[in-house]
């Protein structure tokens, strides 16, 4: 084993951490080795007899230089001993910073980044984006089984969101969904099989009651519309909801449009599909169909000769939102897209969707309000940094 360091200076062991060696006792440094030590009973010779001469002559004739006085290491600490506390302090600071950075990364309570949200939502693991939509609402969401093409305002909004999530149009899969299944996030394919979807964009109005339902997490609103009514042409004027009292009125089941006709004691017929209500209207089984104006306008635009659209003048605003089920991180990503389309002056996707699908129907409705031609306000998403921060508010 190597001789012990008796200087009191730090040495290095393991990973180079400084370790101080305890100095040997003073009597061990001063006394000769035990093999040559004088017996305890003998008396040490006088200092004069044993002290070396003040000056000796070396073999080359020059006088021998006296040996320098030995300095006790404890009297004058080495530079290594002096720097040891500094090194230990620096090491401590480095450890504290490392722990702090790790804590912030793992347990930070600030807003998440876009990448954080994508990871939480699971978006990067999806090969396709499945969306539940209506398939029988011209101008809103309609599937042409002849051409196999989806069209409508909701469809364009879905493509806008999918694009920002990183999906091509060919990676988006639309499935028809019934009104009562929007909270369940369960749609149906063409073969009639149940299909779970990642989000629902299906003229789904945001209400406090729905927000309390299991499986419902709404985005910010993407369209404002209102409830109205359609009758066959030649029907007496419908100027208010009270004009439907005592009459048979069809609307969608689990719809917000049920309350108004029930309040005036109309006979409410509920169907899962708005097309079924219009079938009943054409067969004179009901006198009117009531639901959101943006939905009804598409039917009047296709058959203005036989259908008449009436404004009920109700104060209630129908605010459509995207339901993402229990995926709160996906909701924030959807809100990022809606916020961008609202704030970015170079982003015209929402305006294009409105102009293409709803503006033409407004003209055909002879002044009956269809929907607000301005995207609803979207609060800034709770995100650490938006990709375009600094470019616009």
C-alpha positions as CSV (number, residue, x, y, z in Angstrom):
1,X,0.0,0.0,0.0
2,X,1.4,3.5,-0.8
3,X,2.7,5.7,1.9
4,X,0.2,7.9,3.6
5,X,0.2,11.6,2.5
6,X,1.4,13.5,5.6
7,X,1.2,17.0,4.1
8,X,-2.5,17.5,5.0
9,X,-3.2,18.4,1.3
10,X,-6.3,16.8,-0.4
11,X,-5.9,13.8,-2.7
12,X,-8.2,12.3,-5.3
13,X,-10.0,9.0,-5.1
14,X,-12.9,7.4,-7.1
15,X,-14.3,10.0,-9.5
16,X,-11.8,12.7,-8.5
17,X,-13.7,14.1,-5.5
18,X,-11.3,15.8,-3.1
19,X,-10.6,13.8,0.1
20,X,-8.5,15.2,2.9
21,X,-5.9,12.8,4.5
22,X,-5.4,13.2,8.2
23,X,-1.7,14.3,8.8
24,X,0.5,11.9,10.8
25,X,1.1,12.9,14.5
26,X,4.0,15.3,15.1
27,X,5.9,12.9,17.2
28,X,5.9,10.4,14.3
29,X,7.4,13.0,11.9
30,X,10.1,14.1,14.4
31,X,11.2,10.8,15.7
32,X,13.4,8.3,13.7
33,X,12.0,5.0,12.6
34,X,11.3,2.6,15.4
35,X,14.2,0.3,14.4
36,X,16.7,3.0,15.2
37,X,15.0,4.7,18.1
38,X,17.2,5.0,21.3
39,X,16.1,2.8,24.3
40,X,14.0,4.7,26.7
41,X,16.4,4.1,29.6
42,X,19.4,5.7,27.9
43,X,19.9,9.4,28.3
44,X,20.1,11.4,25.0
45,X,23.5,13.0,24.5
46,X,23.8,16.7,24.9
47,X,22.7,18.7,21.9
48,X,26.3,20.1,21.5
49,X,27.7,16.5,21.1
50,X,25.1,15.4,18.5
51,X,24.5,18.6,16.6
52,X,26.2,18.7,13.1
53,X,28.9,21.2,12.7
54,X,27.7,24.6,11.4
55,X,29.6,24.2,8.2
56,X,30.9,21.0,6.6
57,X,33.0,20.6,3.6
58,X,31.7,18.5,0.7
59,X,33.9,16.1,-1.3
60,X,34.4,18.8,-3.9
61,X,35.9,21.2,-1.4
62,X,32.9,23.6,-1.3
63,X,31.1,24.1,2.0
64,X,27.9,22.2,2.6
65,X,24.8,24.4,2.5
66,X,22.7,24.2,5.5
67,X,19.3,22.4,5.1
68,X,16.3,24.7,5.2
69,X,14.2,24.7,8.2
70,X,11.3,22.3,8.0
71,X,7.9,24.0,8.0
72,X,5.0,22.3,9.7
73,X,2.2,21.9,7.1
74,X,-0.3,23.0,9.8
75,X,1.5,26.3,10.1
76,X,1.2,27.2,6.4
77,X,-1.7,25.5,4.5
78,X,-1.0,24.5,0.9
79,X,-2.8,26.1,-2.0
80,X,-4.8,22.9,-2.5
81,X,-6.1,23.1,1.0
82,X,-7.0,26.7,0.5
83,X,-9.0,25.9,-2.8
84,X,-10.8,22.9,-1.4
85,X,-13.7,24.9,0.1
86,X,-14.1,26.8,-3.2
87,X,-14.2,23.5,-5.1
88,X,-16.7,22.0,-2.8
89,X,-18.9,25.1,-3.0
90,X,-18.8,25.0,-6.8
91,X,-19.7,21.3,-6.8
92,X,-22.6,22.0,-4.5
93,X,-23.9,24.8,-6.7
94,X,-23.7,22.5,-9.8
95,X,-25.6,19.8,-8.0
96,X,-28.3,22.3,-6.9
97,X,-28.7,23.6,-10.5
98,X,-28.9,20.1,-11.9
99,X,-31.6,19.1,-9.5
100,X,-33.5,22.3,-10.1
101,X,-33.4,21.9,-13.9
102,X,-34.6,18.3,-13.6
103,X,-37.4,19.3,-11.3
104,X,-38.6,22.0,-13.7
105,X,-38.6,19.7,-16.7
106,X,-40.4,16.9,-14.9
107,X,-42.7,18.8,-12.6
108,X,-43.1,22.3,-13.9
109,X,-46.5,23.8,-13.3
110,X,-46.3,26.4,-16.1
111,X,-48.2,26.1,-19.4
112,X,-47.3,23.2,-21.6
113,X,-45.5,23.5,-25.0
114,X,-47.1,22.4,-28.3
115,X,-44.9,19.3,-28.2
116,X,-46.0,18.6,-24.7
117,X,-49.7,18.8,-25.8
118,X,-49.0,16.5,-28.8
119,X,-47.4,13.9,-26.5
120,X,-50.2,14.1,-24.0
121,X,-52.9,13.9,-26.7
122,X,-51.2,11.0,-28.5
123,X,-51.4,12.7,-31.9
124,X,-48.1,11.6,-33.1
125,X,-49.0,7.9,-32.7
126,X,-52.1,8.2,-34.9
127,X,-51.8,7.1,-38.5
128,X,-55.3,8.5,-39.3
129,X,-57.6,11.1,-37.8
130,X,-61.1,9.8,-37.3
131,X,-63.8,12.4,-37.0
132,X,-67.5,12.0,-36.3
133,X,-69.7,14.3,-38.5
134,X,-73.2,14.6,-39.8
135,X,-73.9,13.3,-43.2
136,X,-77.4,14.6,-43.9
137,X,-77.0,18.4,-43.5
138,X,-76.3,20.2,-46.8
139,X,-74.1,23.2,-46.3
140,X,-72.9,21.9,-42.9
141,X,-71.9,18.3,-43.3
142,X,-73.1,16.2,-46.2
143,X,-72.0,12.9,-47.8
144,X,-72.8,12.4,-51.5
145,X,-73.0,8.6,-51.9
146,X,-72.8,8.9,-55.6
147,X,-69.6,10.9,-55.7
148,X,-68.4,9.7,-52.3
149,X,-67.5,13.3,-51.4
150,X,-67.9,15.0,-48.1
151,X,-68.7,18.7,-48.1
152,X,-69.9,21.5,-45.8
153,X,-68.8,24.0,-43.3
154,X,-68.1,21.4,-40.6
155,X,-66.1,19.4,-43.1
156,X,-63.9,22.4,-43.9
157,X,-63.4,23.2,-40.2
158,X,-62.3,19.6,-39.7
159,X,-59.8,19.8,-42.5
160,X,-58.4,23.0,-41.1
161,X,-57.9,21.4,-37.7
162,X,-56.4,18.2,-39.2
163,X,-53.9,20.2,-41.3
164,X,-52.6,22.0,-38.2
165,X,-52.3,18.6,-36.4
166,X,-50.1,17.4,-39.3
167,X,-52.6,15.2,-41.2
168,X,-53.1,15.2,-44.9
169,X,-56.6,15.2,-46.3
170,X,-56.1,11.6,-47.3
171,X,-55.4,10.7,-43.7
172,X,-58.7,12.1,-42.4
173,X,-61.6,9.6,-42.0
174,X,-65.1,10.9,-41.7
175,X,-67.8,8.8,-40.1
176,X,-71.5,9.6,-39.8
177,X,-72.7,10.2,-36.2
178,X,-76.1,10.4,-34.8
179,X,-77.1,13.2,-32.4
180,X,-77.4,10.9,-29.4
181,X,-74.0,9.4,-30.1
182,X,-72.0,12.7,-30.1
183,X,-71.3,12.4,-26.3
184,X,-70.3,8.7,-26.7
185,X,-67.8,9.5,-29.4
186,X,-69.2,6.6,-31.4
187,X,-69.9,6.9,-35.1
188,X,-70.9,4.4,-37.8
189,X,-69.1,3.3,-41.0
190,X,-70.9,2.5,-44.3
191,X,-71.2,-1.1,-43.3
192,X,-73.1,-0.1,-40.2
193,X,-70.3,-0.9,-37.8
194,X,-69.6,1.2,-34.7
195,X,-66.4,3.2,-35.0
196,X,-64.8,5.2,-32.1
197,X,-63.6,8.6,-33.2
198,X,-61.0,11.1,-31.9
199,X,-63.2,14.1,-32.2
200,X,-66.8,15.1,-33.1
201,X,-67.5,18.1,-35.3
202,X,-71.2,17.7,-35.8
203,X,-73.2,21.0,-35.3
204,X,-72.8,20.3,-31.6
205,X,-73.9,23.2,-29.5
206,X,-72.0,24.0,-26.3
207,X,-74.3,24.1,-23.2
208,X,-73.5,23.9,-19.4
209,X,-75.4,20.6,-19.2
210,X,-73.5,19.0,-21.9
211,X,-70.2,20.2,-20.5
212,X,-71.0,18.2,-17.4
213,X,-71.5,15.0,-19.3
214,X,-69.0,12.1,-19.3
215,X,-67.2,12.0,-22.6
216,X,-67.7,15.6,-23.5
217,X,-64.9,18.2,-23.6
218,X,-65.7,21.1,-25.9
219,X,-63.3,23.4,-27.7
220,X,-63.8,27.1,-28.0
221,X,-66.9,27.8,-30.2
222,X,-66.2,27.9,-34.0
223,X,-69.7,29.1,-35.2
224,X,-72.6,31.2,-33.8
225,X,-76.0,30.4,-35.1
226,X,-79.6,30.4,-33.7
227,X,-82.8,28.3,-33.7
228,X,-85.3,28.8,-36.5
229,X,-88.0,26.9,-38.3
230,X,-89.0,25.6,-41.7
231,X,-92.4,24.9,-43.1
232,X,-93.8,24.0,-46.5
233,X,-94.5,27.0,-48.7
234,X,-98.1,28.3,-48.2
235,X,-98.0,27.7,-44.5
236,X,-99.3,30.5,-42.4
237,X,-96.6,32.9,-41.2
238,X,-94.5,31.8,-38.2
239,X,-93.3,35.0,-36.6
240,X,-92.6,33.5,-33.2
241,X,-92.3,30.2,-31.4
242,X,-95.8,30.7,-30.0
243,X,-97.2,30.3,-33.5
244,X,-96.2,26.6,-33.2
245,X,-98.3,26.0,-30.1
246,X,-100.5,22.9,-30.5
247,X,-98.9,22.0,-33.8
248,X,-96.7,18.9,-34.7
249,X,-93.1,20.0,-34.9
250,X,-90.1,17.7,-35.6
251,X,-86.7,18.2,-34.3
252,X,-83.5,16.2,-33.4
253,X,-83.5,14.1,-30.3
254,X,-81.1,15.2,-27.6
255,X,-81.1,18.6,-29.3
256,X,-81.2,22.1,-27.7
257,X,-84.1,22.8,-30.1
258,X,-86.5,20.7,-28.1
259,X,-87.0,23.1,-25.3
260,X,-88.6,26.0,-27.2
261,X,-91.5,24.1,-28.9
262,X,-92.2,22.1,-25.7
263,X,-92.5,25.4,-23.8
264,X,-95.4,26.5,-26.1
265,X,-97.1,23.1,-25.9
266,X,-96.3,22.0,-29.4
267,X,-96.4,18.3,-30.2
268,X,-92.7,17.5,-30.5
269,X,-91.6,14.6,-32.7
270,X,-88.0,13.6,-32.1
271,X,-85.8,12.0,-34.7
272,X,-82.1,11.1,-34.7
273,X,-81.5,12.5,-38.2
274,X,-82.7,15.8,-39.6
275,X,-83.4,14.1,-42.9
276,X,-86.1,12.1,-41.2
277,X,-87.7,15.3,-40.0
278,X,-87.9,16.6,-43.6
279,X,-89.2,13.3,-44.8
280,X,-92.0,13.7,-42.2
281,X,-92.6,17.3,-43.3
282,X,-92.9,16.4,-47.0
283,X,-95.4,13.6,-46.0
284,X,-97.5,16.2,-44.0
285,X,-96.9,14.2,-40.8
286,X,-95.6,17.4,-39.1
287,X,-96.2,21.1,-39.9
288,X,-92.7,22.3,-39.2
289,X,-89.1,21.4,-38.6
290,X,-87.1,23.3,-36.0
291,X,-83.4,23.3,-35.3
292,X,-80.3,25.5,-35.9
293,X,-80.7,28.0,-38.7
294,X,-77.4,27.0,-40.3
295,X,-78.7,23.4,-40.7
296,X,-82.2,24.4,-42.0
297,X,-80.8,26.9,-44.6
298,X,-79.1,24.1,-46.5
299,X,-82.4,22.3,-47.1
300,X,-84.2,25.5,-48.2
301,X,-81.3,26.3,-50.6
302,X,-81.8,22.9,-52.2
303,X,-85.6,23.2,-52.5
304,X,-86.7,26.8,-52.3
305,X,-89.8,26.2,-54.3
306,X,-91.3,24.0,-51.6
307,X,-89.7,25.1,-48.3
308,X,-90.0,28.4,-46.4
309,X,-87.5,29.4,-43.7
310,X,-88.8,31.5,-40.7
311,X,-86.9,33.5,-38.1
312,X,-88.2,32.8,-34.6
313,X,-86.5,35.8,-33.0
314,X,-85.2,33.7,-30.1
315,X,-82.5,35.3,-28.0
316,X,-80.6,32.1,-27.5
317,X,-77.3,31.8,-29.4
318,X,-76.2,28.3,-30.5
319,X,-72.4,28.1,-30.2
320,X,-71.0,25.1,-32.0
321,X,-67.9,23.4,-30.5
322,X,-65.6,20.5,-31.2
323,X,-66.0,17.6,-28.8
324,X,-62.7,15.7,-28.1
325,X,-64.1,13.3,-25.5
326,X,-61.8,13.1,-22.4
327,X,-58.7,14.3,-24.3
328,X,-58.0,17.7,-22.7
329,X,-54.7,18.1,-24.5
330,X,-56.4,17.6,-27.9
331,X,-58.9,20.3,-27.0
332,X,-56.0,22.8,-26.4
333,X,-54.5,21.8,-29.8
334,X,-57.9,22.5,-31.5
335,X,-58.1,25.8,-29.7
336,X,-54.6,26.7,-31.0
337,X,-55.9,26.2,-34.6
338,X,-59.1,28.3,-33.9
339,X,-57.0,31.0,-32.3
340,X,-54.7,31.1,-35.2
341,X,-57.5,31.2,-37.8
342,X,-59.0,34.1,-35.8
343,X,-55.8,36.2,-35.2
344,X,-53.6,35.5,-38.2
345,X,-54.5,38.1,-40.9
346,X,-53.0,35.7,-43.5
347,X,-55.1,32.8,-42.5
348,X,-58.4,32.9,-44.4
349,X,-59.5,29.3,-43.9
350,X,-62.5,30.0,-41.7
351,X,-63.7,32.8,-43.9
352,X,-63.3,30.6,-47.0
353,X,-65.4,27.9,-45.3
354,X,-68.1,30.3,-44.4
355,X,-68.3,31.9,-47.8
356,X,-68.3,28.6,-49.6
357,X,-70.9,26.9,-47.5
358,X,-73.1,29.4,-45.7
359,X,-73.0,32.8,-47.3
360,X,-74.8,31.6,-50.5
361,X,-77.5,30.1,-48.3
362,X,-78.0,33.4,-46.5
363,X,-78.8,35.0,-49.8
364,X,-81.4,32.3,-50.6
365,X,-83.1,32.6,-47.2
366,X,-84.5,36.1,-48.0
367,X,-83.1,37.8,-44.9
368,X,-83.6,35.0,-42.4
369,X,-80.4,34.9,-40.3
370,X,-78.3,31.9,-40.9
371,X,-75.2,32.3,-38.8
372,X,-72.8,35.1,-37.7
373,X,-70.4,35.8,-40.5
374,X,-67.6,36.4,-38.1
375,X,-65.6,33.7,-36.3
376,X,-66.3,33.6,-32.6
377,X,-63.7,35.0,-30.2
378,X,-61.2,32.5,-29.0
379,X,-59.2,33.1,-25.8
380,X,-55.4,32.7,-26.1
381,X,-54.7,29.0,-25.5
382,X,-52.8,28.1,-22.3
383,X,-49.6,27.2,-24.2
384,X,-46.1,28.1,-23.2
385,X,-45.2,29.5,-26.6
386,X,-47.2,29.6,-29.8
387,X,-45.3,29.0,-33.1
388,X,-46.1,32.4,-34.3
389,X,-45.7,34.4,-31.1
390,X,-44.5,37.9,-31.9
391,X,-46.1,38.0,-35.4
392,X,-49.6,39.0,-34.2
393,X,-51.5,39.4,-30.9
